[in-house]
């Protein structure tokens, strides 16, 4: 029996856990699944976890990750020391689990990986969104980072929490990055020193293709990203401008536009869009159902655009910020005008729509996500079993 712990930073990452649990359910009982969540679970989440007999490891409220966790490095370091004490007191979290799978992001999750590495247990970092690799750091940031590292090295001499964390600066065969595709796999191998292993596994949370939409229908769903939660004010303002620009271009053409805020977005969109007839959807309702009610799916850069394509919908990214461009032909539009042109062209005939969707699906499979659903679950669980067998032979 394999005891598999999932460390999750955000609610969306639960979908990977549910997908793996669903995959395992009809099979012989071979895994005990557990979750430790760095966010507040909703009642529906708890019900779903209970349905699949997934154990919830409770975490003190002060360790829950907030959107501003990276604002103060001092408070982050203080929280890291407290989390270390929590893990020391609750060592069963590590000792009674064979492997750890985390969603990337969050220094406390990194610390959990460090503990598993220290006890020679395999950990997996499962890609949950697209990776932006072209961020530039100015000289001031570099200097600040150098001073911070000097301070961190000093703390390492006095606190075990930071000595544990040094496990993440050393190459380890027990830490594996699980990526959407080979392109990301190669990027991870080249750019993260302590990652010796990276494998393409796709993503469990994305479902297979359903029937393709046909017929003339003027309905568009705009999916927001987590910009506000992640304190990316520039991107948040870009999304605000983008939704208004789309409304101005499409409302004269009698298109119905729906807007779905990101699950972690607390911005008052209802008030902000009050002068429009844009339908603001409930961000806590099932995304699949909301996607199914629209013909076109649009976003600035949200990963869920993949689910739009996999659900049989023509789906587009709209990019203005050159540093954030993912140059995927047929999916990316340079601006709102080219987006509207593409939508209008697709709506001219079923043939146009089907051909565009076929082209998008080809790009998705070749360059964006190699496996989804059950295929991804099978690959991930195979790697977990393989690494446990390897360690047991030592």
N, C-alpha and C positions, 0 to 999 in steps of 0.2 A: 504494500500500500504506500503510495507516494503522497506526502503531505506538502501541498503546494500553496505558498502564501503570495497574495497579490498586494502590493503596496500602491495605493492610488492617490494621485494628487487632485484630480478633478472628477466630477460626476460622470462625464462622458466616457471615461476609461472603464466604468462599470460594464459598458456594452461588450468589451473584450472578454470580461469575466463571464458574463451571461452566455456569450457565444460558445466559449470553451465548455461551460457547464452543460449547455444544451447538447453539444457534440458528445459529451461523455455519458449523458443520462441513459440512453438505450443500451449502453455497453455494460459489461461486468464491472462491478465496483472496484476501481483500481486507484482512484485518487480521492483524497480529502482536500477540498478547496476551502481556503480561508482568505479573508480580506482585512486589511488594516487601512482605513480611509482617513486622509488628512483633510476632510471636509465633512459637513453635516449631512448625514443620510436623510432622505425624505421617506415618508411612510411607505410609498410605493417601492422604493429601493429595498427597504427592509423586507417587505412582502415577497419581492422577487428573489432576494437572497435566501429567504426561508423556503421558498418553493424548490430551489435547487439544493437545499441542505448545505448552504455555504455558511461557515462559521464567521461571525463578526468579532474581530479583536478590537475591543474598545480602546480609544485613545483619549487622553485628557484634552479638554477643550482648548487649553492654551497652546497645543501643538497643531491645531487646525490652521491650514495655510490660508492667508488672506492675500488680497490683491496687491497690498503694499509691502509685502514681506521683505522685498529687496531695497526698500528706501533707506533703512538704517542698518548698516553692517554691524554696528555694536549690538543692537537688539537681536540680530540674527545669530551672532556669536553666543550671546547669553542664552538664547533659546536652544542652541546646539548643545551647550553644556548640560542644560536641564534634560534634554532628550536623551543624552548619553546616560544620565543617571536613571532615567526611566527604563532604558534598555538593560542596564546593569541589574536593576531590581526585577525586571520581568524577562529574565533570560530565556524563558520558555518560548518566547517569540522566535528566537533563533534556534534553540536546541531541539524544539519539537517540530521543526519544519525542514524539509529536505532541500527545497529550492525556493527562490524568490523571483517574482516577476514584477517589475515596477513600470509605471508610466513615467516618462522622463520629466525632469523639472522639479525643483524643490530641494533645498540643501538637506532637509531632514530625511528625505528618501535616499539621497546619496549616502547619508550616514548609515542607513539601514543596509545598503549594499556593502558598505565598508565592514560592517559587523559580520555579514555572511561570508565575505571574502576572508576575513580574519579567522573564521572557524572552518575554512576550506569547504564552503558550501557554494554551489553554483547560483549565480544571480543573472537575471536577464533584464535588459532595458528594452521595452517594446515600444517602437516608434508609434506615436499617436497623432502626429501632425507633420506638416511639411517643414523642412529644415532650411532656414535662411543662412547661407554661408558667407555672404558678402558684406557683412557689417564692418564698417571701418572704425578704428579706435584712434582718437586724436591724441596728441602728445600729453595733454593734461591728464587724460584718462589713464594713459600708460604710467605716468609718474605716480598718480594716485594709487594705481594697482600695485606698483612696486612697494610703496610705503605700507600698503595693506598686507602684502605678502611678508614683509619684514615683521610686522606686528603678529601675523599668523604664526610665523616660525617661532617667535618668542612664546606664544601661548602653547605651542606644541611641547615645549620643555616642561610645562607645569601642569597641563591637563591631558589626561588619557584620551578624552574625547577627540582631541586634535591629533594625537598619535595614531588613533584608530583611523582617522580621516586620511592619514598619509597613505593608507592602503590604496586609495583612489589615485595616487600619483605614480604608483608602480604598475608595470605590466602584469596582468593577472589572467591566467587561463580559466579562471572561475567567473569572469565577468564577460557576458556576451551581449552584443547589441543586435537586436532583431529589427530588420529594416523592411520598408515597403517594397524596395526593388534593388537591383544590383548597383544602380548608379549611387544610391544613398549608402549602400553597403561599402562601396569602394571609398566614398568620401569619409565615412566614419573611420575606416581602417587607416586612412592617410592623415587624419586630423586630430584624433584623440589618442594620446600616447598610451594610456593604461588599458585601452581596448585591444586585446590580441585577437579576439574572435568577433566576427560580425557575419550574420547570416541573413539571407533574404527569406522572409516568411510571409510577406504581405500583411494583411490585417484581418483578424477574426470578425471585427464588428461590422464590416461592410458585407451586405447581402448580395446574392447573385442577381443577375438581370431578370426583370419581370417583363411583361408585355410592353411593347413600344406604343406610345401615345400616337393616335391618328385623329384626323379631323381638324377643321379650322377652329381654333380656340385662343382667345386673347387673355390668357391668365399667366401671371409671372409671380414667382416667389423669390424674394430677395432674402438671402441668409447672411446675417451679420457675423462678424468674427469676435474674438475675445479681446479686442483692442483696448477697451476702457478698463477691463479687469486687469490687464497687464500693463496699465499705465502708459500705453502708447497713444498719447494725445494727438499726435500728428495723424496717425492712421484713423483714429476715431473721428477726427474732423473730416478726413477724406471720405469716410463712409457716410457721414452726414451730408456732405456735398453731393456725393454720388447718388444717394437715394432721391434727393430733390431733383437732380439733373435728369434722372430716369423718369421721374414723375412728369416733369415738364415736357419731355420728349414723347412719352407714351400716352399720357392722358388725352391729348387731342386725337389720338388714334383709337380711343375707346378701349384701351387695355385695362384690365383689372390687376392691380398690383397689391400683393400681400408682403408684409415685412415680418420676419421672425427674428427677434433679438437673440443674441447668444445666451445660453443658459446661465452664464456667469456675469452677464451684463446687468447692472443696476440702474442704468441711465433711464430717465423718464421719456421714453420714446413716444408715449401716448400724447403727452403735452407738446413735445417737439414737432410731431407730425399732425397736430390738431387742425391745421389749415388745409389739409389734404383729405382725400377720401381713400387713402391707403389703409388697408385692413391690417391691423397689428395682431399677429397670432400669439397664442399662449406659448411661451418658450418652454413650458414644462410638459406640454403634450407630446405625443409620439411624433417624431420627425417624419418617419416613413409615411404616415397617414397624411401629413401636411404636404409632403412632396407629391403624393399620388393625386392630390386635388388640383395640381397645377400642370401646365404644359411646359413651361420654361423655368429653369432654376438659375439664379444669378447670385454671384457673391464677389466681393473684392479679392478674397484669398482663402476663404474657409475650406478646410479639408472635406467638409460634408458635401462639397460639390461632387465628390466621387460617388456618394450615395445617390445623387441625382442621376448621374449617368448610368449607374448600375441598376437604377429603378426604371430605366427605359425613357428617361427625359433628356432632351437636349439641354445642356447646362454650360454656362459660361462664367469665366473669371473676367473681371474688368480691372486692368492695372494702369495706373498713371505714374506711380512712383517707380522710376527706372531701377532703383536698387532692389526692388522686390519682385522683379519680373521672373516668372517661371515660363519659359518660352515654349509652351505646348500648343502646337498648331491645332486649329479647329476649336480649341477650348478657350484660349486667351484672346480677349479683345483689347485693343490699345486704349479705347475710350468709349464713352457712352454712345456716341454717334455710330461707331462701327458695331457696337452691340445691337442697337436698334435695327441697323441694316441687316445683320445676320438673322435676327428674330423674324423680321418681315419676310426675308428670303425663305426661311424655313416654313413659314406659315402659308406660302403660296400653294404648296401641294404636299400631299402625304409623302411623295417620292423624295422631295427636297428634305423633309424632316427626317425621314428614315435614313437617307444617305449621310446627313450630318451626324446623326446619332451613331451610325456605324463607324464613321471616321473618328469620332470622339472615343468610342469604346476601344478602337484599335490603339489609339494613343495611350489611353489609360492602362491597357494591359502591357504595352511595350515599354512605357517610360514612367508610369506613375505607381501602379500597384500590381505586383505580379500574381498574387494569390489572394483570395478572399473567402470568408465563411469557413466551411468545413475543411477545405484544402489547407487554409492557413492554420486552423486548429491542429490538424494532423501533423503538420511540419513542426509546430512549436512543441507539442507533447512528445514527438519523436526525439527532438533535441534534448528535452528535459530528461527523458529516460536514458538516452545515450550518455549524457554527462554523469548521471547518478551511477550508472553501471561502470563508467570509467573510474570514478572515485572509489567505488566499492572494491575494485580490483587491486587498488594500491595497498 
